[in-house]
Amino acid sequence: MIQARVRNFVLLVLLALPATAALAGVRHFGYVYEAVTTAPGSLDIENWVTWSRTSNPQRADEVDFRHEFEFGVTENSHASLYVAE
């Protein structure tokens, strides 16, 4: 009984933590990739969710996920890693 309560509490905290730690960036457009670089030594994480609905019955609804990790290298450059699911 106590283990279930602790597990549920930990799950609740883990689910609520990203909502409290979210920060907005300087991105001005949602679908245009801008040339804004990340500050040196900082990390930026972007999550993308794309929902496609087509008339093809084989793939009627499709949800694509993409995660981008950016790390600032210098003042004018950064490195990015993309993970697609």
C-alpha positions as CSV (number, residue, x, y, z in Angstrom):
1,M,0.0,0.0,0.0
2,I,2.7,2.5,1.0
3,Q,4.9,1.5,-2.0
4,A,2.0,2.2,-4.4
5,R,1.5,5.6,-2.8
6,V,5.2,6.4,-3.1
7,R,5.3,5.2,-6.7
8,N,2.2,7.3,-7.6
9,F,3.7,10.4,-5.9
10,V,7.0,9.9,-7.8
11,L,5.1,9.6,-11.0
12,L,3.1,12.7,-10.3
13,V,6.3,14.7,-9.6
14,L,8.0,13.4,-12.7
15,L,5.1,14.3,-14.9
16,A,4.7,17.8,-13.4
17,L,8.4,18.7,-13.4
18,P,8.8,19.4,-17.1
19,A,5.8,21.7,-17.0
20,T,7.4,23.8,-14.3
21,A,10.8,23.9,-15.8
22,A,9.8,24.9,-19.3
23,L,11.4,28.0,-20.7
24,A,10.5,29.8,-23.9
25,G,13.2,30.7,-26.5
26,V,13.7,33.5,-29.0
27,R,12.1,31.6,-31.9
28,H,9.8,33.8,-33.8
29,F,8.3,31.4,-36.4
30,G,6.9,27.9,-35.7
31,Y,7.7,26.2,-39.1
32,V,10.6,28.2,-40.3
33,Y,14.1,27.1,-39.1
34,E,15.9,30.3,-38.0
35,A,19.6,30.9,-37.8
36,V,19.6,31.7,-34.1
37,T,22.6,30.0,-32.3
38,T,22.7,28.7,-28.8
39,A,24.9,30.5,-26.3
40,P,28.3,28.9,-25.7
41,G,28.1,26.1,-23.1
42,S,24.2,26.0,-23.0
43,L,21.9,23.2,-23.9
44,D,18.6,23.6,-25.8
45,I,16.0,20.8,-26.2
46,E,13.1,21.0,-28.7
47,N,10.4,18.4,-29.1
48,W,8.3,18.2,-32.3
49,V,5.0,16.4,-32.7
50,T,3.5,16.2,-36.2
51,W,0.1,14.7,-36.9
52,S,-0.7,13.7,-40.4
53,R,-4.1,12.5,-41.7
54,T,-4.3,11.0,-45.1
55,S,-6.9,9.3,-47.3
56,N,-4.8,6.2,-47.5
57,P,-6.5,3.5,-45.3
58,Q,-3.2,1.9,-44.6
59,R,-1.8,5.0,-42.9
60,A,-4.9,7.0,-42.0
61,D,-3.5,8.7,-38.9
62,E,0.2,9.1,-38.4
63,V,2.0,10.8,-35.5
64,D,5.7,11.6,-35.8
65,F,8.0,12.6,-33.0
66,R,11.3,14.4,-33.3
67,H,13.6,15.5,-30.5
68,E,16.5,18.0,-31.1
69,F,19.4,18.6,-28.7
70,E,21.5,21.7,-29.4
71,F,24.7,22.5,-27.6
72,G,26.4,25.9,-27.9
73,V,30.0,25.5,-29.1
74,T,31.1,29.1,-29.8
75,E,29.3,32.5,-30.1
76,N,28.5,31.8,-33.7
77,S,28.1,28.0,-33.9
78,H,26.3,25.1,-32.2
79,A,26.1,21.4,-32.6
80,S,22.7,19.6,-33.0
81,L,21.6,16.0,-32.5
82,Y,18.2,14.9,-33.9
83,V,16.4,11.8,-32.6
84,A,13.3,10.7,-34.5
85,E,10.8,8.1,-33.2
